[in-house]
Amino acid sequence: MPEWITSGIIDKVGQVGLEIHTNGISNDFEELSKLVDLMRNLNKVGFRLISTSNNECVGKAADFENIYFNLLEAVFYKHK
């Protein structure tokens, strides 16, 4: 998706749905940074987060307290 943003092809898109997998990246700063950068860059080109929900198909993540889901559904809509 970063290539879509830099190439400008994302300008032809009105809505983006993502399934975000955070398992394994909670302690990986580089991977977390990529995810944050993607969200920032989507925002810079006009997309706004309009919906999120936990994908509960695999249960909660292996975090310290076992309280977080590691799969997230997110929908972004281009604000015009």
GROMACS elastic network, one bead per residue, 0.5 to 0.9 nm:
[ bonds ]
;  ai    aj funct       b0    kb
    1     5     6  0.65332   500
    1     6     6  0.88663   500
    1    10     6  0.84985   500
    1    38     6  0.78336   500
    2     5     6  0.51658   500
    2     6     6  0.63072   500
    2     7     6  0.85509   500
    2    37     6  0.89893   500
    2    38     6  0.67683   500
    2    41     6  0.80558   500
    2    42     6  0.89690   500
    3     6     6  0.51482   500
    3     7     6  0.58449   500
    3     8     6  0.83247   500
    3     9     6  0.84983   500
    3    10     6  0.89491   500
    4     7     6  0.53161   500
    4     8     6  0.60772   500
    4     9     6  0.52392   500
    4    10     6  0.52786   500
    4    11     6  0.86840   500
    5     8     6  0.53000   500
    5     9     6  0.65519   500
    5    10     6  0.53747   500
    5    11     6  0.79054   500
    5    41     6  0.74460   500
    5    42     6  0.75839   500
    5    45     6  0.77461   500
    6     9     6  0.79693   500
    6    10     6  0.83682   500
    7    10     6  0.76880   500
    8    11     6  0.56221   500
    8    12     6  0.80587   500
    9    12     6  0.57887   500
    9    13     6  0.75232   500
   10    13     6  0.51861   500
   10    14     6  0.82305   500
   10    42     6  0.89420   500
   10    45     6  0.82125   500
   11    14     6  0.77293   500
   11    45     6  0.77623   500
   11    78     6  0.89791   500
   13    16     6  0.74462   500
   13    77     6  0.89616   500
   13    78     6  0.77456   500
   14    47     6  0.82071   500
   14    76     6  0.84777   500
   14    77     6  0.59969   500
   14    78     6  0.51316   500
   14    79     6  0.83548   500
   15    47     6  0.78598   500
   15    75     6  0.72005   500
   15    76     6  0.56507   500
   15    78     6  0.60550   500
   16    47     6  0.84931   500
   16    74     6  0.82370   500
   16    75     6  0.57098   500
   16    76     6  0.51106   500
   16    77     6  0.65283   500
   16    78     6  0.84716   500
   17    73     6  0.72907   500
   17    74     6  0.57691   500
   17    76     6  0.63647   500
   17    77     6  0.88217   500
   18    72     6  0.80313   500
   18    73     6  0.58221   500
   18    74     6  0.52173   500
   18    75     6  0.63316   500
   18    76     6  0.83198   500
   19    55     6  0.82881   500
   19    71     6  0.66842   500
   19    72     6  0.55539   500
   19    74     6  0.63260   500
   19    75     6  0.88674   500
   20    35     6  0.87502   500
   20    70     6  0.78907   500
   20    71     6  0.56281   500
   20    72     6  0.50702   500
   20    73     6  0.63249   500
   20    74     6  0.73903   500
   21    24     6  0.84500   500
   21    25     6  0.84278   500
   21    70     6  0.57416   500
   21    72     6  0.66647   500
   22    25     6  0.54879   500
   22    26     6  0.65125   500
   22    32     6  0.83448   500
   22    61     6  0.84122   500
   22    69     6  0.83997   500
   22    71     6  0.63644   500
   22    72     6  0.81465   500
   23    26     6  0.67716   500
   23    61     6  0.65068   500
   23    62     6  0.78591   500
   23    69     6  0.86245   500
   23    70     6  0.52047   500
   23    71     6  0.76014   500
   24    27     6  0.70491   500
   24    28     6  0.74011   500
   24    62     6  0.89897   500
   24    70     6  0.88426   500
   25    29     6  0.74074   500
   25    30     6  0.84167   500
   25    31     6  0.59104   500
   25    32     6  0.61871   500
   26    29     6  0.75882   500
   26    31     6  0.84049   500
   26    32     6  0.69787   500
   26    63     6  0.84054   500
   27    31     6  0.87738   500
   27    32     6  0.81958   500
   28    31     6  0.55396   500
   28    32     6  0.62272   500
   28    33     6  0.85874   500
   29    32     6  0.50793   500
   29    33     6  0.59412   500
   29    34     6  0.86328   500
   30    33     6  0.50873   500
   30    34     6  0.63864   500
   30    35     6  0.88997   500
   31    34     6  0.50957   500
   31    35     6  0.64610   500
   31    36     6  0.87856   500
   32    35     6  0.51549   500
   32    36     6  0.62621   500
   32    37     6  0.85651   500
   33    36     6  0.50935   500
   33    37     6  0.59706   500
   33    38     6  0.85140   500
   34    37     6  0.50577   500
   34    38     6  0.61411   500
   34    39     6  0.87375   500
   35    38     6  0.51514   500
   35    39     6  0.64381   500
   35    40     6  0.87696   500
   36    39     6  0.51754   500
   36    40     6  0.62256   500
   36    41     6  0.86025   500
   37    40     6  0.50348   500
   37    41     6  0.59912   500
   37    42     6  0.84917   500
   38    41     6  0.51405   500
   38    42     6  0.61074   500
   38    43     6  0.85634   500
   39    42     6  0.52005   500
   39    43     6  0.62737   500
   39    44     6  0.87287   500
   39    47     6  0.88908   500
   39    49     6  0.88957   500
   40    43     6  0.50640   500
   40    44     6  0.62019   500
   40    45     6  0.89071   500
   41    45     6  0.64592   500
   41    46     6  0.88068   500
   41    47     6  0.86832   500
   42    45     6  0.54181   500
   42    46     6  0.65647   500
   42    47     6  0.52870   500
   42    48     6  0.76249   500
   42    76     6  0.82426   500
   42    78     6  0.88271   500
   43    46     6  0.51722   500
   43    48     6  0.59791   500
   43    49     6  0.83514   500
   43    76     6  0.89535   500
   43    78     6  0.86788   500
   44    47     6  0.72678   500
   45    78     6  0.80387   500
   46    77     6  0.81208   500
   46    78     6  0.52698   500
   46    79     6  0.54041   500
   46    80     6  0.72047   500
   47    76     6  0.56869   500
   47    77     6  0.51800   500
   47    79     6  0.58018   500
   47    80     6  0.88994   500
   48    75     6  0.83695   500
   48    76     6  0.51699   500
   48    77     6  0.53442   500
   48    78     6  0.61591   500
   48    79     6  0.65227   500
   49    52     6  0.78225   500
   49    74     6  0.71675   500
   49    75     6  0.59326   500
   49    77     6  0.64984   500
   49    78     6  0.89078   500
   50    74     6  0.77762   500
   50    75     6  0.57993   500
   50    76     6  0.56042   500
   50    77     6  0.64922   500
   51    73     6  0.79293   500
   51    74     6  0.56882   500
   51    75     6  0.51287   500
   51    76     6  0.72022   500
   52    72     6  0.68608   500
   52    73     6  0.54241   500
   52    75     6  0.64796   500
   53    71     6  0.88350   500
   53    72     6  0.58510   500
   53    73     6  0.52221   500
   53    74     6  0.67701   500
   54    57     6  0.89515   500
   54    69     6  0.64258   500
   54    70     6  0.80582   500
   54    71     6  0.61767   500
   54    73     6  0.61507   500
   54    74     6  0.89057   500
   55    58     6  0.77062   500
   55    59     6  0.81578   500
   55    69     6  0.73540   500
   55    70     6  0.80102   500
   55    71     6  0.52053   500
   55    72     6  0.53782   500
   55    73     6  0.63299   500
   56    59     6  0.51462   500
   56    60     6  0.73285   500
   56    69     6  0.69141   500
   56    70     6  0.85935   500
   56    71     6  0.72085   500
   56    72     6  0.85200   500
   57    71     6  0.83583   500
   58    61     6  0.84256   500
   58    69     6  0.83034   500
   58    70     6  0.83475   500
   58    71     6  0.80323   500
   59    68     6  0.86969   500
   59    69     6  0.63304   500
   59    70     6  0.79129   500
   59    71     6  0.86749   500
   60    63     6  0.82155   500
   60    66     6  0.61732   500
   60    67     6  0.61936   500
   60    68     6  0.53077   500
   60    70     6  0.62775   500
   60    71     6  0.85007   500
   61    64     6  0.89489   500
   61    66     6  0.59925   500
   61    67     6  0.71034   500
   61    68     6  0.54808   500
   61    69     6  0.51058   500
   61    70     6  0.50499   500
   61    71     6  0.84510   500
   62    65     6  0.78836   500
   62    66     6  0.55041   500
   62    67     6  0.82904   500
   62    68     6  0.79713   500
   62    69     6  0.87213   500
   62    70     6  0.84294   500
   63    67     6  0.70038   500
   63    68     6  0.68942   500
   64    67     6  0.80799   500
   65    68     6  0.81452   500
   66    69     6  0.84076   500
   69    72     6  0.73067   500
